[in-house]
């Protein structure tokens, strides 16, 4: 195995950020004890985000330049990469279509691979009803608790295009609903079937109440009825030195 610089990275002041890995990443790129490169994507940030790099007891932190930040979308899915060896340089890069399924409902989004790395970020907006507790019960199974969130399954497919543009008309073609006999793997677009990304859980919006520089309490944004059971979350800053605390 090649040697590498064992530096730990962390994105700060961002609601959601992802470190990316290329499908055909060259292992020798970071085979140096002098430098290391890590691509990342920031979904949304309320303050100017910064990057922290630490190596043993040493660390350094720097604010990310504004020109490197992308505009946030309503719901950002994972980034997609395409192996350059399978696509001709003279052909336009394909479109990536992303699907989110909840019970019998479906929403879609799309993006087109671009750039030297052939990457894009697909965005879609879940239905407002998805943030409510599920009303479907299977046999004797109890309805999931609101604190567990709403389960959503994510899939994607890659579709070639001759014009180099992703048509929104193609995205709306086909049924917008699925039944128990039509699983997501039954959907096809040309020769490319759907591929599963994974599952996520959606939660209702929360309001943040900062207690001090270490703790933040998150409570439901909507009004709370008397005798209603609600869930709250207590978050601890990743840079906090606090190891033990008492909750009253």
KETIBA-231042 format. One record per residue (C-alpha): residue number from 1; residue in one letter; chain; x, y, z. Coordinates in nm, 3 decimals, padded with zeros to 5 digits. Layout:
N
<atom><num>NUM</num><residu>A</residu><chaine>A</chaine><u>X</u><v>Y</v><w>Z</w></atom>
...
This chain:
248
<atom><num>1</num><residu>X</residu><chaine>A</chaine><u>00.000</u><v>00.000</v><w>00.000</w></atom>
<atom><num>2</num><residu>X</residu><chaine>A</chaine><u>00.132</u><v>00.348</v><w>-00.083</w></atom>
<atom><num>3</num><residu>X</residu><chaine>A</chaine><u>00.217</u><v>00.586</v><w>00.198</w></atom>
<atom><num>4</num><residu>X</residu><chaine>A</chaine><u>-00.017</u><v>00.878</v><w>00.257</w></atom>
<atom><num>5</num><residu>X</residu><chaine>A</chaine><u>-00.054</u><v>01.179</v><w>00.482</w></atom>
<atom><num>6</num><residu>X</residu><chaine>A</chaine><u>-00.295</u><v>01.075</v><w>00.765</w></atom>
<atom><num>7</num><residu>X</residu><chaine>A</chaine><u>-00.479</u><v>01.406</v><w>00.791</w></atom>
<atom><num>8</num><residu>X</residu><chaine>A</chaine><u>-00.837</u><v>01.423</v><w>00.921</w></atom>
<atom><num>9</num><residu>X</residu><chaine>A</chaine><u>-01.074</u><v>01.671</v><w>00.757</w></atom>
<atom><num>10</num><residu>X</residu><chaine>A</chaine><u>-01.394</u><v>01.824</v><w>00.895</w></atom>
<atom><num>11</num><residu>X</residu><chaine>A</chaine><u>-01.634</u><v>02.077</v><w>00.743</w></atom>
<atom><num>12</num><residu>X</residu><chaine>A</chaine><u>-01.764</u><v>02.325</v><w>01.002</w></atom>
<atom><num>13</num><residu>X</residu><chaine>A</chaine><u>-02.068</u><v>02.559</v><w>01.006</w></atom>
<atom><num>14</num><residu>X</residu><chaine>A</chaine><u>-02.252</u><v>02.352</v><w>00.745</w></atom>
<atom><num>15</num><residu>X</residu><chaine>A</chaine><u>-02.590</u><v>02.185</v><w>00.793</w></atom>
<atom><num>16</num><residu>X</residu><chaine>A</chaine><u>-02.484</u><v>01.904</v><w>00.562</w></atom>
<atom><num>17</num><residu>X</residu><chaine>A</chaine><u>-02.158</u><v>01.836</v><w>00.382</w></atom>
<atom><num>18</num><residu>X</residu><chaine>A</chaine><u>-02.024</u><v>01.533</v><w>00.200</w></atom>
<atom><num>19</num><residu>X</residu><chaine>A</chaine><u>-01.672</u><v>01.416</v><w>00.123</w></atom>
<atom><num>20</num><residu>X</residu><chaine>A</chaine><u>-01.669</u><v>01.271</v><w>-00.229</w></atom>
<atom><num>21</num><residu>X</residu><chaine>A</chaine><u>-01.487</u><v>00.973</v><w>-00.374</w></atom>
<atom><num>22</num><residu>X</residu><chaine>A</chaine><u>-01.438</u><v>00.920</v><w>-00.744</w></atom>
<atom><num>23</num><residu>X</residu><chaine>A</chaine><u>-01.545</u><v>00.585</v><w>-00.885</w></atom>
<atom><num>24</num><residu>X</residu><chaine>A</chaine><u>-01.211</u><v>00.552</v><w>-01.065</w></atom>
<atom><num>25</num><residu>X</residu><chaine>A</chaine><u>-00.998</u><v>00.745</v><w>-00.818</w></atom>
<atom><num>26</num><residu>X</residu><chaine>A</chaine><u>-00.624</u><v>00.708</v><w>-00.862</w></atom>
<atom><num>27</num><residu>X</residu><chaine>A</chaine><u>-00.474</u><v>00.562</v><w>-00.546</w></atom>
<atom><num>28</num><residu>X</residu><chaine>A</chaine><u>-00.141</u><v>00.730</v><w>-00.619</w></atom>
<atom><num>29</num><residu>X</residu><chaine>A</chaine><u>-00.291</u><v>01.080</v><w>-00.604</w></atom>
<atom><num>30</num><residu>X</residu><chaine>A</chaine><u>-00.253</u><v>01.099</v><w>-00.225</w></atom>
<atom><num>31</num><residu>X</residu><chaine>A</chaine><u>00.054</u><v>00.875</v><w>-00.202</w></atom>
<atom><num>32</num><residu>X</residu><chaine>A</chaine><u>00.261</u><v>01.153</v><w>-00.050</w></atom>
<atom><num>33</num><residu>X</residu><chaine>A</chaine><u>00.359</u><v>01.258</v><w>00.299</w></atom>
<atom><num>34</num><residu>X</residu><chaine>A</chaine><u>00.372</u><v>01.624</v><w>00.192</w></atom>
<atom><num>35</num><residu>X</residu><chaine>A</chaine><u>00.020</u><v>01.692</v><w>00.059</w></atom>
<atom><num>36</num><residu>X</residu><chaine>A</chaine><u>-00.328</u><v>01.545</v><w>00.039</w></atom>
<atom><num>37</num><residu>X</residu><chaine>A</chaine><u>-00.637</u><v>01.628</v><w>-00.170</w></atom>
<atom><num>38</num><residu>X</residu><chaine>A</chaine><u>-00.998</u><v>01.557</v><w>-00.069</w></atom>
<atom><num>39</num><residu>X</residu><chaine>A</chaine><u>-01.299</u><v>01.675</v><w>-00.277</w></atom>
<atom><num>40</num><residu>X</residu><chaine>A</chaine><u>-01.615</u><v>01.769</v><w>-00.086</w></atom>
<atom><num>41</num><residu>X</residu><chaine>A</chaine><u>-01.961</u><v>01.914</v><w>-00.145</w></atom>
<atom><num>42</num><residu>X</residu><chaine>A</chaine><u>-02.149</u><v>02.154</v><w>00.086</w></atom>
<atom><num>43</num><residu>X</residu><chaine>A</chaine><u>-02.525</u><v>02.118</v><w>00.070</w></atom>
<atom><num>44</num><residu>X</residu><chaine>A</chaine><u>-02.636</u><v>02.415</v><w>00.278</w></atom>
<atom><num>45</num><residu>X</residu><chaine>A</chaine><u>-02.483</u><v>02.650</v><w>00.532</w></atom>
<atom><num>46</num><residu>X</residu><chaine>A</chaine><u>-02.632</u><v>02.929</v><w>00.741</w></atom>
<atom><num>47</num><residu>X</residu><chaine>A</chaine><u>-02.291</u><v>03.079</v><w>00.812</w></atom>
<atom><num>48</num><residu>X</residu><chaine>A</chaine><u>-01.969</u><v>03.091</v><w>00.617</w></atom>
<atom><num>49</num><residu>X</residu><chaine>A</chaine><u>-01.841</u><v>02.732</v><w>00.632</w></atom>
<atom><num>50</num><residu>X</residu><chaine>A</chaine><u>-01.481</u><v>02.648</v><w>00.705</w></atom>
<atom><num>51</num><residu>X</residu><chaine>A</chaine><u>-01.259</u><v>02.343</v><w>00.674</w></atom>
<atom><num>52</num><residu>X</residu><chaine>A</chaine><u>-01.055</u><v>02.202</v><w>00.960</w></atom>
<atom><num>53</num><residu>X</residu><chaine>A</chaine><u>-00.754</u><v>01.978</v><w>00.900</w></atom>
<atom><num>54</num><residu>X</residu><chaine>A</chaine><u>-00.590</u><v>01.798</v><w>01.190</w></atom>
<atom><num>55</num><residu>X</residu><chaine>A</chaine><u>-00.280</u><v>01.584</v><w>01.218</w></atom>
<atom><num>56</num><residu>X</residu><chaine>A</chaine><u>-00.215</u><v>01.445</v><w>01.563</w></atom>
<atom><num>57</num><residu>X</residu><chaine>A</chaine><u>-00.215</u><v>01.735</v><w>01.813</w></atom>
<atom><num>58</num><residu>X</residu><chaine>A</chaine><u>-00.185</u><v>01.994</v><w>01.535</w></atom>
<atom><num>59</num><residu>X</residu><chaine>A</chaine><u>-00.477</u><v>02.149</v><w>01.348</w></atom>
<atom><num>60</num><residu>X</residu><chaine>A</chaine><u>-00.549</u><v>02.437</v><w>01.113</w></atom>
<atom><num>61</num><residu>X</residu><chaine>A</chaine><u>-00.879</u><v>02.596</v><w>01.013</w></atom>
<atom><num>62</num><residu>X</residu><chaine>A</chaine><u>-00.965</u><v>02.819</v><w>00.717</w></atom>
<atom><num>63</num><residu>X</residu><chaine>A</chaine><u>-01.285</u><v>02.976</v><w>00.586</w></atom>
<atom><num>64</num><residu>X</residu><chaine>A</chaine><u>-01.397</u><v>02.841</v><w>00.249</w></atom>
<atom><num>65</num><residu>X</residu><chaine>A</chaine><u>-01.391</u><v>03.114</v><w>-00.020</w></atom>
<atom><num>66</num><residu>X</residu><chaine>A</chaine><u>-01.735</u><v>03.232</v><w>-00.129</w></atom>
<atom><num>67</num><residu>X</residu><chaine>A</chaine><u>-01.664</u><v>03.165</v><w>-00.497</w></atom>
<atom><num>68</num><residu>X</residu><chaine>A</chaine><u>-01.621</u><v>02.794</v><w>-00.424</w></atom>
<atom><num>69</num><residu>X</residu><chaine>A</chaine><u>-01.964</u><v>02.755</v><w>-00.267</w></atom>
<atom><num>70</num><residu>X</residu><chaine>A</chaine><u>-02.260</u><v>02.634</v><w>-00.470</w></atom>
<atom><num>71</num><residu>X</residu><chaine>A</chaine><u>-02.616</u><v>02.763</v><w>-00.438</w></atom>
<atom><num>72</num><residu>X</residu><chaine>A</chaine><u>-02.820</u><v>02.533</v><w>-00.212</w></atom>
<atom><num>73</num><residu>X</residu><chaine>A</chaine><u>-03.118</u><v>02.345</v><w>-00.351</w></atom>
<atom><num>74</num><residu>X</residu><chaine>A</chaine><u>-03.439</u><v>02.227</v><w>-00.183</w></atom>
<atom><num>75</num><residu>X</residu><chaine>A</chaine><u>-03.310</u><v>01.872</v><w>-00.142</w></atom>
<atom><num>76</num><residu>X</residu><chaine>A</chaine><u>-02.969</u><v>01.768</v><w>-00.261</w></atom>
<atom><num>77</num><residu>X</residu><chaine>A</chaine><u>-02.906</u><v>01.406</v><w>-00.337</w></atom>
<atom><num>78</num><residu>X</residu><chaine>A</chaine><u>-02.568</u><v>01.243</v><w>-00.370</w></atom>
<atom><num>79</num><residu>X</residu><chaine>A</chaine><u>-02.321</u><v>01.341</v><w>-00.636</w></atom>
<atom><num>80</num><residu>X</residu><chaine>A</chaine><u>-02.287</u><v>01.111</v><w>-00.934</w></atom>
<atom><num>81</num><residu>X</residu><chaine>A</chaine><u>-01.972</u><v>01.025</v><w>-01.126</w></atom>
<atom><num>82</num><residu>X</residu><chaine>A</chaine><u>-01.925</u><v>00.849</v><w>-01.457</w></atom>
<atom><num>83</num><residu>X</residu><chaine>A</chaine><u>-01.617</u><v>00.647</v><w>-01.554</w></atom>
<atom><num>84</num><residu>X</residu><chaine>A</chaine><u>-01.449</u><v>00.839</v><w>-01.835</w></atom>
<atom><num>85</num><residu>X</residu><chaine>A</chaine><u>-01.328</u><v>00.520</v><w>-02.004</w></atom>
<atom><num>86</num><residu>X</residu><chaine>A</chaine><u>-01.685</u><v>00.422</v><w>-02.102</w></atom>
<atom><num>87</num><residu>X</residu><chaine>A</chaine><u>-01.781</u><v>00.754</v><w>-02.263</w></atom>
<atom><num>88</num><residu>X</residu><chaine>A</chaine><u>-01.640</u><v>00.895</v><w>-02.583</w></atom>
<atom><num>89</num><residu>X</residu><chaine>A</chaine><u>-01.490</u><v>01.242</v><w>-02.553</w></atom>
<atom><num>90</num><residu>X</residu><chaine>A</chaine><u>-01.691</u><v>01.351</v><w>-02.858</w></atom>
<atom><num>91</num><residu>X</residu><chaine>A</chaine><u>-02.023</u><v>01.236</v><w>-02.712</w></atom>
<atom><num>92</num><residu>X</residu><chaine>A</chaine><u>-02.225</u><v>01.443</v><w>-02.463</w></atom>
<atom><num>93</num><residu>X</residu><chaine>A</chaine><u>-02.224</u><v>01.312</v><w>-02.109</w></atom>
<atom><num>94</num><residu>X</residu><chaine>A</chaine><u>-02.543</u><v>01.130</v><w>-02.004</w></atom>
<atom><num>95</num><residu>X</residu><chaine>A</chaine><u>-02.820</u><v>01.249</v><w>-01.774</w></atom>
<atom><num>96</num><residu>X</residu><chaine>A</chaine><u>-02.872</u><v>01.112</v><w>-01.426</w></atom>
<atom><num>97</num><residu>X</residu><chaine>A</chaine><u>-03.228</u><v>01.076</v><w>-01.304</w></atom>
<atom><num>98</num><residu>X</residu><chaine>A</chaine><u>-03.295</u><v>01.045</v><w>-00.932</w></atom>
<atom><num>99</num><residu>X</residu><chaine>A</chaine><u>-03.612</u><v>00.896</v><w>-00.781</w></atom>
<atom><num>100</num><residu>X</residu><chaine>A</chaine><u>-03.746</u><v>00.910</v><w>-00.425</w></atom>
<atom><num>101</num><residu>X</residu><chaine>A</chaine><u>-04.021</u><v>00.667</v><w>-00.321</w></atom>
<atom><num>102</num><residu>X</residu><chaine>A</chaine><u>-04.243</u><v>00.678</v><w>-00.013</w></atom>
<atom><num>103</num><residu>X</residu><chaine>A</chaine><u>-04.528</u><v>00.429</v><w>00.015</w></atom>
<atom><num>104</num><residu>X</residu><chaine>A</chaine><u>-04.716</u><v>00.473</v><w>-00.319</w></atom>
<atom><num>105</num><residu>X</residu><chaine>A</chaine><u>-04.576</u><v>00.817</v><w>-00.406</w></atom>
<atom><num>106</num><residu>X</residu><chaine>A</chaine><u>-04.274</u><v>00.922</v><w>-00.609</w></atom>
<atom><num>107</num><residu>X</residu><chaine>A</chaine><u>-04.081</u><v>01.241</v><w>-00.686</w></atom>
<atom><num>108</num><residu>X</residu><chaine>A</chaine><u>-03.805</u><v>01.282</v><w>-00.941</w></atom>
<atom><num>109</num><residu>X</residu><chaine>A</chaine><u>-03.507</u><v>01.501</v><w>-01.013</w></atom>
<atom><num>110</num><residu>X</residu><chaine>A</chaine><u>-03.227</u><v>01.505</v><w>-01.267</w></atom>
<atom><num>111</num><residu>X</residu><chaine>A</chaine><u>-02.889</u><v>01.648</v><w>-01.357</w></atom>
<atom><num>112</num><residu>X</residu><chaine>A</chaine><u>-02.639</u><v>01.610</v><w>-01.640</w></atom>
<atom><num>113</num><residu>X</residu><chaine>A</chaine><u>-02.285</u><v>01.490</v><w>-01.586</w></atom>
<atom><num>114</num><residu>X</residu><chaine>A</chaine><u>-02.035</u><v>01.763</v><w>-01.674</w></atom>
<atom><num>115</num><residu>X</residu><chaine>A</chaine><u>-01.683</u><v>01.880</v><w>-01.619</w></atom>
<atom><num>116</num><residu>X</residu><chaine>A</chaine><u>-01.355</u><v>01.695</v><w>-01.645</w></atom>
<atom><num>117</num><residu>X</residu><chaine>A</chaine><u>-01.460</u><v>01.452</v><w>-01.371</w></atom>
<atom><num>118</num><residu>X</residu><chaine>A</chaine><u>-01.808</u><v>01.393</v><w>-01.516</w></atom>
<atom><num>119</num><residu>X</residu><chaine>A</chaine><u>-01.997</u><v>01.483</v><w>-01.198</w></atom>
<atom><num>120</num><residu>X</residu><chaine>A</chaine><u>-02.332</u><v>01.640</v><w>-01.109</w></atom>
<atom><num>121</num><residu>X</residu><chaine>A</chaine><u>-02.567</u><v>01.679</v><w>-00.812</w></atom>
<atom><num>122</num><residu>X</residu><chaine>A</chaine><u>-02.930</u><v>01.575</v><w>-00.856</w></atom>
<atom><num>123</num><residu>X</residu><chaine>A</chaine><u>-03.190</u><v>01.773</v><w>-00.663</w></atom>
<atom><num>124</num><residu>X</residu><chaine>A</chaine><u>-03.550</u><v>01.688</v><w>-00.580</w></atom>
<atom><num>125</num><residu>X</residu><chaine>A</chaine><u>-03.814</u><v>01.820</v><w>-00.341</w></atom>
<atom><num>126</num><residu>X</residu><chaine>A</chaine><u>-04.010</u><v>01.574</v><w>-00.124</w></atom>
<atom><num>127</num><residu>X</residu><chaine>A</chaine><u>-04.385</u><v>01.620</v><w>-00.091</w></atom>
<atom><num>128</num><residu>X</residu><chaine>A</chaine><u>-04.498</u><v>01.810</v><w>00.217</w></atom>
<atom><num>129</num><residu>X</residu><chaine>A</chaine><u>-04.706</u><v>01.511</v><w>00.331</w></atom>
<atom><num>130</num><residu>X</residu><chaine>A</chaine><u>-04.389</u><v>01.300</v><w>00.357</w></atom>
<atom><num>131</num><residu>X</residu><chaine>A</chaine><u>-04.287</u><v>01.490</v><w>00.668</w></atom>
<atom><num>132</num><residu>X</residu><chaine>A</chaine><u>-04.600</u><v>01.376</v><w>00.853</w></atom>
<atom><num>133</num><residu>X</residu><chaine>A</chaine><u>-04.616</u><v>01.045</v><w>01.046</w></atom>
<atom><num>134</num><residu>X</residu><chaine>A</chaine><u>-04.700</u><v>00.746</v><w>00.827</w></atom>
<atom><num>135</num><residu>X</residu><chaine>A</chaine><u>-05.064</u><v>00.637</v><w>00.819</w></atom>
<atom><num>136</num><residu>X</residu><chaine>A</chaine><u>-05.003</u><v>00.293</v><w>00.667</w></atom>
<atom><num>137</num><residu>X</residu><chaine>A</chaine><u>-04.989</u><v>-00.014</v><w>00.893</w></atom>
<atom><num>138</num><residu>X</residu><chaine>A</chaine><u>-04.884</u><v>-00.358</v><w>00.777</w></atom>
<atom><num>139</num><residu>X</residu><chaine>A</chaine><u>-05.068</u><v>-00.634</v><w>00.968</w></atom>
<atom><num>140</num><residu>X</residu><chaine>A</chaine><u>-05.007</u><v>-00.596</v><w>01.339</w></atom>
<atom><num>141</num><residu>X</residu><chaine>A</chaine><u>-04.706</u><v>-00.373</v><w>01.291</w></atom>
<atom><num>142</num><residu>X</residu><chaine>A</chaine><u>-04.741</u><v>-00.046</v><w>01.474</w></atom>
<atom><num>143</num><residu>X</residu><chaine>A</chaine><u>-04.714</u><v>00.280</v><w>01.287</w></atom>
<atom><num>144</num><residu>X</residu><chaine>A</chaine><u>-04.359</u><v>00.419</v><w>01.320</w></atom>
<atom><num>145</num><residu>X</residu><chaine>A</chaine><u>-04.303</u><v>00.682</v><w>01.581</w></atom>
<atom><num>146</num><residu>X</residu><chaine>A</chaine><u>-04.269</u><v>01.037</v><w>01.460</w></atom>
<atom><num>147</num><residu>X</residu><chaine>A</chaine><u>-03.922</u><v>01.055</v><w>01.615</w></atom>
<atom><num>148</num><residu>X</residu><chaine>A</chaine><u>-03.804</u><v>00.786</v><w>01.372</w></atom>
<atom><num>149</num><residu>X</residu><chaine>A</chaine><u>-03.882</u><v>01.002</v><w>01.071</w></atom>
<atom><num>150</num><residu>X</residu><chaine>A</chaine><u>-04.040</u><v>00.910</v><w>00.740</w></atom>
<atom><num>151</num><residu>X</residu><chaine>A</chaine><u>-03.851</u><v>00.640</v><w>00.543</w></atom>
<atom><num>152</num><residu>X</residu><chaine>A</chaine><u>-03.774</u><v>00.728</v><w>00.181</w></atom>
<atom><num>153</num><residu>X</residu><chaine>A</chaine><u>-03.602</u><v>00.503</v><w>-00.073</w></atom>
<atom><num>154</num><residu>X</residu><chaine>A</chaine><u>-03.363</u><v>00.661</v><w>-00.325</w></atom>
<atom><num>155</num><residu>X</residu><chaine>A</chaine><u>-03.284</u><v>00.522</v><w>-00.671</w></atom>
<atom><num>156</num><residu>X</residu><chaine>A</chaine><u>-03.112</u><v>00.655</v><w>-00.983</w></atom>
<atom><num>157</num><residu>X</residu><chaine>A</chaine><u>-03.062</u><v>00.568</v><w>-01.347</w></atom>
<atom><num>158</num><residu>X</residu><chaine>A</chaine><u>-02.827</u><v>00.692</v><w>-01.618</w></atom>
<atom><num>159</num><residu>X</residu><chaine>A</chaine><u>-02.968</u><v>00.780</v><w>-01.960</w></atom>
<atom><num>160</num><residu>X</residu><chaine>A</chaine><u>-02.771</u><v>00.886</v><w>-02.265</w></atom>
<atom><num>161</num><residu>X</residu><chaine>A</chaine><u>-02.871</u><v>01.195</v><w>-02.462</w></atom>
<atom><num>162</num><residu>X</residu><chaine>A</chaine><u>-02.791</u><v>01.300</v><w>-02.816</w></atom>
<atom><num>163</num><residu>X</residu><chaine>A</chaine><u>-02.848</u><v>01.673</v><w>-02.768</w></atom>
<atom><num>164</num><residu>X</residu><chaine>A</chaine><u>-02.647</u><v>01.707</v><w>-02.449</w></atom>
<atom><num>165</num><residu>X</residu><chaine>A</chaine><u>-02.949</u><v>01.845</v><w>-02.263</w></atom>
<atom><num>166</num><residu>X</residu><chaine>A</chaine><u>-03.171</u><v>01.672</v><w>-02.006</w></atom>
<atom><num>167</num><residu>X</residu><chaine>A</chaine><u>-03.535</u><v>01.718</v><w>-02.106</w></atom>
<atom><num>168</num><residu>X</residu><chaine>A</chaine><u>-03.786</u><v>01.781</v><w>-01.830</w></atom>
<atom><num>169</num><residu>X</residu><chaine>A</chaine><u>-04.051</u><v>01.627</v><w>-02.056</w></atom>
<atom><num>170</num><residu>X</residu><chaine>A</chaine><u>-03.877</u><v>01.290</v><w>-02.042</w></atom>
<atom><num>171</num><residu>X</residu><chaine>A</chaine><u>-03.864</u><v>01.317</v><w>-01.665</w></atom>
<atom><num>172</num><residu>X</residu><chaine>A</chaine><u>-04.243</u><v>01.346</v><w>-01.645</w></atom>
<atom><num>173</num><residu>X</residu><chaine>A</chaine><u>-04.308</u><v>01.049</v><w>-01.872</w></atom>
<atom><num>174</num><residu>X</residu><chaine>A</chaine><u>-04.442</u><v>00.729</v><w>-01.719</w></atom>
<atom><num>175</num><residu>X</residu><chaine>A</chaine><u>-04.646</u><v>00.668</v><w>-01.410</w></atom>
<atom><num>176</num><residu>X</residu><chaine>A</chaine><u>-04.590</u><v>00.890</v><w>-01.108</w></atom>
<atom><num>177</num><residu>X</residu><chaine>A</chaine><u>-04.722</u><v>00.617</v><w>-00.879</w></atom>
<atom><num>178</num><residu>X</residu><chaine>A</chaine><u>-04.610</u><v>00.264</v><w>-00.800</w></atom>
<atom><num>179</num><residu>X</residu><chaine>A</chaine><u>-04.800</u><v>-00.028</v><w>-00.650</w></atom>
<atom><num>180</num><residu>X</residu><chaine>A</chaine><u>-04.689</u><v>-00.317</v><w>-00.430</w></atom>
<atom><num>181</num><residu>X</residu><chaine>A</chaine><u>-04.640</u><v>-00.525</v><w>-00.745</w></atom>
<atom><num>182</num><residu>X</residu><chaine>A</chaine><u>-04.426</u><v>-00.255</v><w>-00.909</w></atom>
<atom><num>183</num><residu>X</residu><chaine>A</chaine><u>-04.105</u><v>-00.226</v><w>-00.716</w></atom>
<atom><num>184</num><residu>X</residu><chaine>A</chaine><u>-03.851</u><v>00.043</v><w>-00.803</w></atom>
<atom><num>185</num><residu>X</residu><chaine>A</chaine><u>-03.632</u><v>-00.216</v><w>-00.975</w></atom>
<atom><num>186</num><residu>X</residu><chaine>A</chaine><u>-03.916</u><v>-00.267</v><w>-01.225</w></atom>
<atom><num>187</num><residu>X</residu><chaine>A</chaine><u>-03.865</u><v>00.078</v><w>-01.374</w></atom>
<atom><num>188</num><residu>X</residu><chaine>A</chaine><u>-03.645</u><v>00.102</v><w>-01.683</w></atom>
<atom><num>189</num><residu>X</residu><chaine>A</chaine><u>-03.534</u><v>00.378</v><w>-01.913</w></atom>
<atom><num>190</num><residu>X</residu><chaine>A</chaine><u>-03.392</u><v>00.228</v><w>-02.229</w></atom>
<atom><num>191</num><residu>X</residu><chaine>A</chaine><u>-03.121</u><v>-00.031</v><w>-02.153</w></atom>
<atom><num>192</num><residu>X</residu><chaine>A</chaine><u>-03.028</u><v>00.111</v><w>-01.811</w></atom>
<atom><num>193</num><residu>X</residu><chaine>A</chaine><u>-03.226</u><v>-00.016</v><w>-01.508</w></atom>
<atom><num>194</num><residu>X</residu><chaine>A</chaine><u>-03.268</u><v>00.166</v><w>-01.182</w></atom>
<atom><num>195</num><residu>X</residu><chaine>A</chaine><u>-02.992</u><v>00.133</v><w>-00.925</w></atom>
<atom><num>196</num><residu>X</residu><chaine>A</chaine><u>-03.060</u><v>00.166</v><w>-00.554</w></atom>
<atom><num>197</num><residu>X</residu><chaine>A</chaine><u>-02.879</u><v>00.443</v><w>-00.365</w></atom>
<atom><num>198</num><residu>X</residu><chaine>A</chaine><u>-03.014</u><v>00.368</v><w>-00.020</w></atom>
<atom><num>199</num><residu>X</residu><chaine>A</chaine><u>-03.273</u><v>00.489</v><w>00.226</w></atom>
<atom><num>200</num><residu>X</residu><chaine>A</chaine><u>-03.304</u><v>00.814</v><w>00.420</w></atom>
<atom><num>201</num><residu>X</residu><chaine>A</chaine><u>-03.546</u><v>00.942</v><w>00.683</w></atom>
<atom><num>202</num><residu>X</residu><chaine>A</chaine><u>-03.722</u><v>01.276</v><w>00.670</w></atom>
<atom><num>203</num><residu>X</residu><chaine>A</chaine><u>-03.796</u><v>01.476</v><w>00.982</w></atom>
<atom><num>204</num><residu>X</residu><chaine>A</chaine><u>-04.022</u><v>01.773</v><w>01.043</w></atom>
<atom><num>205</num><residu>X</residu><chaine>A</chaine><u>-03.851</u><v>02.114</v><w>01.061</w></atom>
<atom><num>206</num><residu>X</residu><chaine>A</chaine><u>-03.688</u><v>02.190</v><w>01.394</w></atom>
<atom><num>207</num><residu>X</residu><chaine>A</chaine><u>-03.609</u><v>02.520</v><w>01.564</w></atom>
<atom><num>208</num><residu>X</residu><chaine>A</chaine><u>-03.268</u><v>02.562</v><w>01.721</w></atom>
<atom><num>209</num><residu>X</residu><chaine>A</chaine><u>-03.217</u><v>02.708</v><w>02.067</w></atom>
<atom><num>210</num><residu>X</residu><chaine>A</chaine><u>-02.852</u><v>02.763</v><w>02.151</w></atom>
<atom><num>211</num><residu>X</residu><chaine>A</chaine><u>-02.785</u><v>02.710</v><w>02.521</w></atom>
<atom><num>212</num><residu>X</residu><chaine>A</chaine><u>-02.418</u><v>02.810</v><w>02.514</w></atom>
<atom><num>213</num><residu>X</residu><chaine>A</chaine><u>-02.111</u><v>02.760</v><w>02.298</w></atom>
<atom><num>214</num><residu>X</residu><chaine>A</chaine><u>-02.134</u><v>02.383</v><w>02.347</w></atom>
<atom><num>215</num><residu>X</residu><chaine>A</chaine><u>-02.501</u><v>02.277</v><w>02.331</w></atom>
<atom><num>216</num><residu>X</residu><chaine>A</chaine><u>-02.796</u><v>02.337</v><w>02.098</w></atom>
<atom><num>217</num><residu>X</residu><chaine>A</chaine><u>-03.152</u><v>02.217</v><w>02.167</w></atom>
<atom><num>218</num><residu>X</residu><chaine>A</chaine><u>-03.374</u><v>02.142</v><w>01.865</w></atom>
<atom><num>219</num><residu>X</residu><chaine>A</chaine><u>-03.752</u><v>02.148</v><w>01.915</w></atom>
<atom><num>220</num><residu>X</residu><chaine>A</chaine><u>-04.046</u><v>02.122</v><w>01.669</w></atom>
<atom><num>221</num><residu>X</residu><chaine>A</chaine><u>-04.118</u><v>02.444</v><w>01.480</w></atom>
<atom><num>222</num><residu>X</residu><chaine>A</chaine><u>-04.496</u><v>02.392</v><w>01.479</w></atom>
<atom><num>223</num><residu>X</residu><chaine>A</chaine><u>-04.721</u><v>02.475</v><w>01.777</w></atom>
<atom><num>224</num><residu>X</residu><chaine>A</chaine><u>-04.745</u><v>02.199</v><w>02.037</w></atom>
<atom><num>225</num><residu>X</residu><chaine>A</chaine><u>-05.084</u><v>02.092</v><w>02.170</w></atom>
<atom><num>226</num><residu>X</residu><chaine>A</chaine><u>-05.147</u><v>02.024</v><w>02.537</w></atom>
<atom><num>227</num><residu>X</residu><chaine>A</chaine><u>-05.057</u><v>01.671</v><w>02.649</w></atom>
<atom><num>228</num><residu>X</residu><chaine>A</chaine><u>-04.893</u><v>01.602</v><w>02.313</w></atom>
<atom><num>229</num><residu>X</residu><chaine>A</chaine><u>-04.579</u><v>01.391</v><w>02.314</w></atom>
<atom><num>230</num><residu>X</residu><chaine>A</chaine><u>-04.296</u><v>01.557</v><w>02.126</w></atom>
<atom><num>231</num><residu>X</residu><chaine>A</chaine><u>-03.934</u><v>01.473</v><w>02.056</w></atom>
<atom><num>232</num><residu>X</residu><chaine>A</chaine><u>-03.646</u><v>01.712</v><w>02.112</w></atom>
<atom><num>233</num><residu>X</residu><chaine>A</chaine><u>-03.280</u><v>01.673</v><w>02.027</w></atom>
<atom><num>234</num><residu>X</residu><chaine>A</chaine><u>-02.971</u><v>01.789</v><w>02.211</w></atom>
<atom><num>235</num><residu>X</residu><chaine>A</chaine><u>-02.666</u><v>01.851</v><w>01.992</w></atom>
<atom><num>236</num><residu>X</residu><chaine>A</chaine><u>-02.310</u><v>01.891</v><w>02.111</w></atom>
<atom><num>237</num><residu>X</residu><chaine>A</chaine><u>-02.055</u><v>02.086</v><w>01.912</w></atom>
<atom><num>238</num><residu>X</residu><chaine>A</chaine><u>-01.791</u><v>01.865</v><w>01.752</w></atom>
<atom><num>239</num><residu>X</residu><chaine>A</chaine><u>-01.517</u><v>02.097</v><w>01.883</w></atom>
<atom><num>240</num><residu>X</residu><chaine>A</chaine><u>-01.655</u><v>02.108</v><w>02.238</w></atom>
<atom><num>241</num><residu>X</residu><chaine>A</chaine><u>-01.418</u><v>01.990</v><w>02.514</w></atom>
<atom><num>242</num><residu>X</residu><chaine>A</chaine><u>-01.716</u><v>01.879</v><w>02.729</w></atom>
<atom><num>243</num><residu>X</residu><chaine>A</chaine><u>-01.710</u><v>01.506</v><w>02.801</w></atom>
<atom><num>244</num><residu>X</residu><chaine>A</chaine><u>-01.966</u><v>01.474</v><w>03.084</w></atom>
<atom><num>245</num><residu>X</residu><chaine>A</chaine><u>-02.278</u><v>01.684</v><w>03.144</w></atom>
<atom><num>246</num><residu>X</residu><chaine>A</chaine><u>-02.601</u><v>01.666</v><w>03.345</w></atom>
<atom><num>247</num><residu>X</residu><chaine>A</chaine><u>-02.938</u><v>01.710</v><w>03.175</w></atom>
<atom><num>248</num><residu>X</residu><chaine>A</chaine><u>-03.214</u><v>01.841</v><w>03.406</w></atom>
